[in-house]
Each structure stands twice: as C-alpha cells, then as structure tokens.
Amino acid sequence: MKQINPIFSGIYWLTTLALLVIGVVMVFAYTPTEVTMGPVQKIFYLHMPIAICTFFSCMVVFIASVGYLWQRKAMWDHLAHAAAQVVVIYAAIVLLTGMIWGRAAWGAWWQWTPRLTFSLVLWLLYVVYLVIRPSIESSQRRAMICAVYGVVAFLDVPLVYLSVRLMPDIHPTSIELEPAMRNTLLFWFIPVTMLTVGLITASFRLAKRQAACNVIRELPMPKSKTPRPLGTPLSSGNRGVV
Amino acid sequence: MNSLNYAIGAYVVGLGLIIGYAAWLWLASIAVTKREKRQSGQERR
C-alpha cells in the first residue's frame, strides 16, 4: 500500500488543529453576540459546518456504495465504512449541539419536529450500518449488504434538508448574519472540511490495512505433521472438517 | 445557567467527540502496525 508522507500528514493535522483553535478564538473573542438569542447563538459556527460535512460524508457513503455495486472492488467498501463512521460522529455532534442550543433557546432539550426527527433517524441509520457490519462473516456478502444499505440510507439526507422547507418546523431555515459573523462562519468551513477529509482518509487507510491483516490470518495453514487421531477414517471427505 | 455556558459546553462536546474519534483511529492504527509486524515476522519464520 502506498504510504502517505508522515511529514505531510503531520503538517496537515497541525494546520487543521491550528485553524480549529483560531476558529474557537474567533467565535468567542471576535464575533459579536447576536441580539435576539444572545451568546448561545455562537453554537451556530460549529453546528452548521458540521451538519454540511455530515451530508458530504453521507454522499461519500452513497458514492462508494454505488461504486461497490458497480465494480465489486473491496476498496469502495472500505471507503463507505470509513465515511459512515464519520457520519455517526458528526451527526451525533449536530444532534448534541442542536439539543444544547434548543435547551437555551426553546427551553427544551428535544422537540419532535420534522428536521430534528429526520436528523435522529439519519444518525440511527448509520449507527445500524456500523452495527450490522461485524455480524456478517463473509467479507463479500458484508460488502454487498452494506452497499445496498448505504444507498438506501442516503434517501434520508434529502428528507433532512427539505423537511424544514416543506413542513412546519421551529428549526430556523436561514439566519441573517452580520459581516463579522459571516466571516467566522466561512472560516469554520475550512478546518471542518479539512477535518472531514483527514478523518475519512485516515479511517479508510486503517480499514484497508485491517482487511489486509485479516486476509493473511484467513490464509490456509500449512499441512500439520501431527499424527491423525485414532479412529479417523482415511477418506478425503474429512479434510478440512473442524 | 448562563447562555454562554451552553455555547462553551456545545464546543467542548463537539470538539471532544472529534478528538476522541481521532485518538481512537490513532490507537487502532498503532494496533494494526503491531499486528502487521507480528505477521511479517511469522512469514519470515
């Protein structure tokens, strides 16, 4: 497997970390406080870029699943698995930050509105994706089932996006932002996008290496020189029976 | 609770989950490296 240059990798992660720290400083020191909601609105600069990158990761799962169904290459399955992990983490962040914001703004941790419900369903769909994977032993069968599931699970993404526009919901559709607020929001897209690409890449490479190790482990063992147990018939029908 | 505390709490939770996942990936990567070394040693033998 082709190795990523560790110097490049180190620079990439350090830059991402530095941009995240700058982003946090911008949120709490540079960006003005919103008049109606107060300081709790500052959650928006994390909540929205992570939500957009959740959709991006869902798209990666979808494309990789279609890729597997088309080409039947294990690489696509590893990519879908990696992106699904990121979806679960990111969707959890979107739900938790949204709940904290909701507690401060609406006085309740949770409301069963279309946007929130479809977001919860999205998180659950990808949690199930990760849960069913280890339960299927055959790698080809697992990849096939997960690819079909990955395509079907993606159907929830347009529902999450459109629910707030098509159905009555307390979740805001758009927020008016001052120039300083807009700059902070745009800035946050840089580290979050870098983080998403970095995490999917790292997880993808790990999945490939783990699969390579498992292939070696599953290779047939050389013929043992231990004597055949007494009473075992000489017929070839018993070969390989455990 | 102060509204600012909610905002700080949200950043702690969000960035904490990301850092936790990145740390898990890193540890898993170390474990795979060890396994690869062990397997390559077995193959040589």
Interface residues (C-beta under 8 A of the other chain):
Chain A: L20 V24 V27 F28 M37 G38 P39 V40 Q41 K42 I43 L46 H47 I50 Q85 V86 I89 A92 I93 L96 T97 I100 W101 R103 A104 L195 L199 A202 S203 L206 R209 Q210 A212 C213 I216 R217
Chain B: M1 N2 S3 L4 Y6 A7 I8 G9 A10 Y11 V13 G14 L15 L17 I18 Y21 A22 L25 A28 S29 V32 R35 E36 Q39 E43
